[in-house]
Amino acid sequence: MSDLTTTVLKTLAEGPIADSRVAFPAHTTAQLQGTLQSLAGREMVTYKAVEEDKWELTEEGKEIVSLGSHEYRLYEEVCKGLEGLELADVASKLGASGKIGQQRAFKNGWVKKEGSKLIKSSDSVTDKTAEDLKTIESTGTLGDAKELQDLKKRKLITKVKQVWFEIEKGPEFALTVKEYATDVTTDMIQSGAWKDAAFKPYNFAAEGVQPQSGAFHPLNKVREEFRQIFFSLGFSEMPTNQYVDSGFWNFDTLFVPQKHPARDLQDTFYVKDPKEAGLPEDMEYWNNVKKVHEDGAYGSIGYRYDWKPEEAQKLVLRTHTTAVSAKMLHQLAKDPKPSKLFSIDRVFRNEAVDATHLAEFHQVEGVVADYNLTLGDLIGFMQMFFSQMGVKQLRFKPAYNPYTEPSLEIFSWHEGLGKWVEIGNSGMFRPEMLEAMGLPKDLRVHGWGLSLERPTMIKYGVSNIRELLGHKVSLDFVENNPAVRLDEGLN
């Protein structure tokens, strides 16, 4: 029997233990928990873990408790001189904390600038920062939540989770631990000792060792949920394994003019080697696209500029999966018939990386082709599609896309934020895009798209996209988060 086990039993013999921190200050929570689990398995004790968040001072916070806040020390230095303190002397008097002290002293109205000097603007001040930190040091908290957040923002305090145990006697409590046999040995069988031996109860609730294995990334879990929704609605998946494509398929076929800002270097990644793609096999379609851009056709007046083949042949990292949709619709023109297609894959944009944007992300896209489709069909289908994800409240706002007309932005009511948020884009593909491919005039196509990252971040409570993708991703986050059900809603 270990020393800690003996100590626990002797202490408990005198009465219930309300706080293990007080009863066993020399032992860590982990040490104590192991002992309590062992004793609880023998029904000698019962215990309950109690958790509490407390605030602790950082090293800088402890320094302020000892010496005063940066702003208070600056104020004292200003008061020492009859004519104040030279601005040039702040760093030499207070070191690295001088700049912070100066900023906060200005903010508090304690000092003001007069020429090249700092002079006091208040006859007496109270060092509330130091007082608040002393309160936190002794009690672990502070009544003013706003002040707590300010101190946290200044990195003077940090939140820690404290765990302790409430312990009581169990039905088999004793001052000594009874040893149980765990195996029936040959000697026990030969001597008959097994008949009188006390065996350790078998724990059927014990979990086995977690096997080492891979895990699906949360993005893949949500992606698979989207795929099942599409399949349940009768969609077929488009091939999206070609990340590099020509400007012709990525832009020109979608009626995006060659001078459009989306084709600038600051928005699109261009391939350096090789720089150009070859000409397509269907040169009739190539010429149709050229004609639509330059002179207009199929009811359009076009853009009225000189369309350059070399611009269309430039190789780019695809900026949207609609380039794939365009290829599939071009193939559909060979055998026109109602079709429902979808894709979920990576796209690339030359964007600055921040909490909500990366240079690459995943696009979820759906396309429906049928005869005599209307805008009402698009809106109705959007409501049905998003209802499969648990999104019931939708609004549609007119928008502009080069390749769809009319176009609609899709908004959903977000309960958590208490406002409408944009969740996708949609529209009816333009006749000059479809008829140039050879599709019949009455075969119309509507499509919509949204990112895969946004619903994943909402579902898993991630506020920074860099915690979802990239080197900052926690492996525990990947391994331990279960698959989600989109029918529970994105709100």
N, C-alpha and C positions, 0 to 999 in steps of 0.2 A: 504494500500500500504506500503510495507516494506521500511526501510531506504535505503537499497541497491538499490531497484528499483527506488526510488526517485533520488538517487545519479547518477545512470546510465542515466536516462532520462535528468536530468539537465546538466550533462556533455556532452551528445550527442547533446543537443540543441545548444551548442556552435560550433559544427562541428564534422566530422567523427573522430572516435577513432582508431588510427593506432596500438596501443599496449596497451592492457588492463592492463599489468603489471605496466606501467607508470601511467595510469589514475587511477587505483584502487589498489595501493600497499598494502593496509591493508586487502584485501580480497583474499581468496584462489581461485584457478581455479574452484574447485567443487562448491563453493558458487556462483561464478559469472556465471557459466554455467547454474545452475538451474534457476537463474533470467532471463538470456538471452533466455532460452528455453520458459519460460512463456511469455515473451514479444514478441518473434518471433511467438508464437502460435496466438497472437492477431494481428500479422502483424504490430506491432509498431516499431520493429527493424529487421534488417537482420545482421547476423554475420557469420564469418568464423574462424574456429579454425586453428591456425598455430602451427606446431610442430617443435622443433629444439633440436638436441642432443648437450649437452654441457658437458664439463669436470669440475668436482669439486674436490677440494683437500680433501684427507682423513685427519684424525687427525694427522697422522704421517707427511703428506705433509705440513700441516699448521705449524707443529713444525719446519720443515726444512726451511720454509720461514722465520720463526722468528729467528732461531738459526744457520742456515747453515746446509748443508748436513752432513751425518755421516762421509763421507770421508774427507770433508773439516775440520770438527772439529778435526778429528784425525791428519790431516796434521798440524793444528795449535798447537796441543799438542806436536807433534814431533819438531816443530820449536822453542818451548819455551825453550827446554833444549839445552845447548851447545853441548852435546854429543848425542842428540836424546832422544828417549823414550824407556824405558825398556818394552819388550813384556809382562812381568808379570804385569806391571802397566796399561795396556790398559783398562782392565775391571774396575779397580777402578777409572780411570780418566773419562771414557765415558759410563760406565754401559753396558746395553744390546746392545747398538748401536755400541760398540767398535769393535765387530767381523765383522759386516757388513762394517763399515768404513774402517777397515783394508783390507778386501778383495777388496773393490772398489778402495782404494788408491793404492794398488798393481797393479790392473788392469789399472788404469789411468797413472801409472808410476810416481806417486807423491812421493812414499817412497820406500825404499828397506830395506832388512834385513841385518844386519851386526852383527854377533855373536848373543847375546841375546837382541840386541837393534834394534829399527827402526830408520833409519835416512832418511832425505829428499833426494830425487834424482832429484828434480826440484826446482829452486830458486823462481819461482812464479807460482801460479795456479789460475784458474778461477773456481768459484763454479757454473758450468753450470746447475747443477741439481736445485739449489735454484733459479737461474735466470729463468729457464724454468717454474718452479712452480709459480713464481710471474707473469709471462706472462699468464699462464692458469688461475690464480686467478682473474686477471683483465679482460681477454677477453673470457675465457671459452674454449679456444682451443690453438693449437700450430701448426705452419707451418710444422714442421718436423714430419711426420707420424711415422718414426722409433723411434724417441725419445718418442713420445706419447705412443707407445706400450711398450717401456722399462719402462716408469714411471708407466704404468698400471700393468705391470708384477711385479714391486716392490711394488705394492699396495699403491702408493702415490697419485693416482688419481682414480676417478671412474666416469663412464659416467651416466648422468641423462638426462631424457627427459623433456624438458620445453615446456609447452603449454600456449599459450595466444590467445587472440581474436582480430580480426579486426571487428569493429562495425560501422554500418551505420543506418540512419533513414529508417524505413519502410513506406509503403503507408498509414498506420493508425497512424503515429507517433503523440504523444501528451504528454504533461507534466504530465497528470494524467491518471491513468489506469481506463478504463471504466469497470464497473462490469457487467458481463453477468449472466443471469439466466441459471441454468443447469437442472432444472426440472420444469415441469408444476404441480403446487400444486393445491389443492382443492380450496384454497382461490382465486388464480388467475383465476380459471374457474368461480367461483361464482361472482367475481367482474368484470370479463371481462378484467382484467389487462393483461392477456396473449396476447391480440391482439396487444398491444403496447410494450410488453417486448422485450428486445434484448437477444437472446439466444446464448450461447457459441456454436460455430460451432463444429459439430461432426467430430472427427479425425478418418477417415477410415484407415489411414496409421499407426495408433498406434499399436504396438505389444502387445499382451496379456502377462500375467504373465507366465513365463516359468514354466511348471509343473515339480515337483520333480519326477525324474525317473532315472532308471539305464542307463548305456551306455555300448556298446560293446567296449572292449579294442581294440586299433589299430591292435594288433596281430590277434584278431578274425576277424576283418574287412578284413585284407589281406588274412587270412586263408579261409574265405568264398569265396573270389574272386578266389583263387586257386581251391577250390572245384568246382566252377561253370565251370572253364576252363576244368577240368578233366571230369566232367559230359558231357560237350558239345562235348568231343572227344570220348564218349562212354565208359568211365571207370566206374568200380564199386569200392566202398570204402571198404577197409579191416577193420576188427575189431581190434582196437589198445588199448583197455582199460586195458590190462595186462602189467603193468610197470615192474613187477618182473618176470624174466624168468631164465631158467637154462642155464648154460654155453654151454650145448649141442645145444640148438636152437640159442643162441646168437653168438656162435663161431664155434663149431665143425661142424654143418651142413653146414656152410658157408666156410668150408675148411680152417679155421683159425687154425694153429697149436697150441698145448697146451703150447708151450714155446714162443708164439708171444708176443712182448712187450705190445700190446693192452690189454693183459689179466693180466698185473701186477697190484698190488694194487694202484700204483700211477696214473693209468689211468682208472681203473674200480672200481665202488662201489660194494662190496660184502655184501650180507645179513648175519648178525650175527646169527639171530634166526628166523626160522630154517636155517641151513647152506646148506642143500642139498634138491634137488628135487627127486621125485621118478623116477623109470624107465618108459620110454614111453610104450604105448600099442603095438606099432609096433617094436618089437624087431628085426625083419629082417632088418628094416631100420637102427636101432642102430648098428647092426653088419656090415652092408654095410659101414657106416660112419667109423667105427673102421678099417675096411679093407682098405679103401681108404687112411686113415691117415698112417697106419703102412706099408702096402705093395704096395699100389697103385692099381688102377683098372680103367676100362673104358678109357684106353689110358694114364693114369697117373702113374708115378712111386711112388707117395706118398711122405711122409716126412721121412719114414724109422726110426721111433722111437716107443717106447712102449707107446701106447695110453692108458691113465688111465681113467677108468669109473668114479672114484671119482672126477676127475677134471671136467668132463662133467656134473656131477650132482650138482656142486656148484651153488647156487642161486645168481644172480646179478641183479642190476638195468640195464635194457636193454641199451646198448650203441648205438643202431641204430634200426630203425624200419625195417631193413632188416631181423631181426629175425622173424617178423610177415610175411614178404614176403616168407621166407623159409617155414613156416607152411602152408601158402596158396598154395604154389607150391607142397608141400607134399600131400595136399588134392587133388590137381588137378591131381596127378598121378593116382588116383582111377578112374577118368573119363577124360582122356586127351582131351583137346579141346582148340582152340584159346581163349585167355582171356586177358583182360586189367584191371589191378588193381592199386589202389593208396592208400596212407595213409598219414595223416598229424597229427603228435602227438609228445609228449615229449620223449626225450631221455636224458641219463645222462652220463656225463664224469667227472672223478675226475681231473678237471683242475683248475689252479689258476685263480681267478676272476680278470678281468681287463676291460678296456673300450670296448673290443670286444669279451670277452669270459665269459660265465657263466658255472656253474657246471651242469646246465640243459638248454636245448634249444629244439626247435621244428625242426623236419626233415620232409621235403616234399619228398615223394618217389613215383615213378611210375614204374610199371613192365608190360611188354608186352610179352606174350607167343604166339608163332605161329610156323607153320611148315616152315623150311628152311629159317629162318631169317638170315640176313647178317649184317656185320658192317655198310654197306651202308644204310640199313634200319634204324639202330640206329641213325646215323647222320642225315638222312632225317627227322626222327621223332623228334629229338631234335630241329631241325630248325623250324619245324611246331609248336611244343609245346611252345618254347620261343617266337615265333612270336606272339602268343596269348597274351603275356605280353608286347608286344611292343619292344622286344629285337630282332633286325634284324641282327646285326653284331656278328657272332660267330666264334670262333676258337676252334680247338680241339687239345689236346696235349696228346701223349701216357703217360700212368701212370701205376701203379701197385696196384692191389687189390687182396687179397687172393682168393676171390670168383668170380672174373670176369677176362676173358682173351679173346680178348684184352680189355684193360681199357682206358678210355679217360677222361681227365680233360676238363671242358667246360669253356671257357673264353668269356667275352663280352667286347666290346669297351665302356668305360665310358667317356661320353663327359665332365662331370664335372671335372674328375681327369685327363683327357687327356691321358689315358693309358688303356691297357687291364687288366681286373680284373677277377679272378676266381669266377664263380657263381655256379658251381656244379661239380658232378662226375658221371661217367656212365661206362657201359661196358656190355659185353655179359657174362652171367653166365656160369661157367665152366662145361664141360660135367661130370666130376667126382662128381660134386655137384648135377646135375639134374638127371643123370642116376642112382645114388645111391638111389634116391627117387622112382624110377620106371617109370620115364617119358620116352617116346619113344626117340630114338636117334636123330630123325629128328625134334623133337619139341624143338625149341630153345627159349631162354628167354633173353631179354635185359632189363636193368633197369637203372635208374638214380636217383639222389637225390640232394637236396640243402637245405639250412637252410631256415626257415621262417623268422628269425630275420633280416637277411641281407637285403632282399627286403623291409621289413617293415621300417627299419632304413633309407634306401635310400628314400623311398616314403615320409616319414614324417620328413626328415631332422634331424634325431637323430644321434649324433656322439658317444654317450656313451651308451652302451647297458644297463647299470644300471639305465638309465633314462627311459628305456622302460619296464623293469621288476624289481620288488623289491620295497623296502621301499622308494626309491627316486622318484618314479613315481608321477607326478603331476596329481591330479584328474581333473583339468581344461584341461590338455592335453588329458586325456581319454574322457572327456565329449564333448569337443568342436571341436575335429578334425573329419571331415567328412570321410565317406568311400572313398576309392580310386578306380581308374580304372587302372588295370594293363596294359590295351591296350594303355595307354599313355606312357608306357615305363619305364624302371628302370634307365635310364640314367639321 
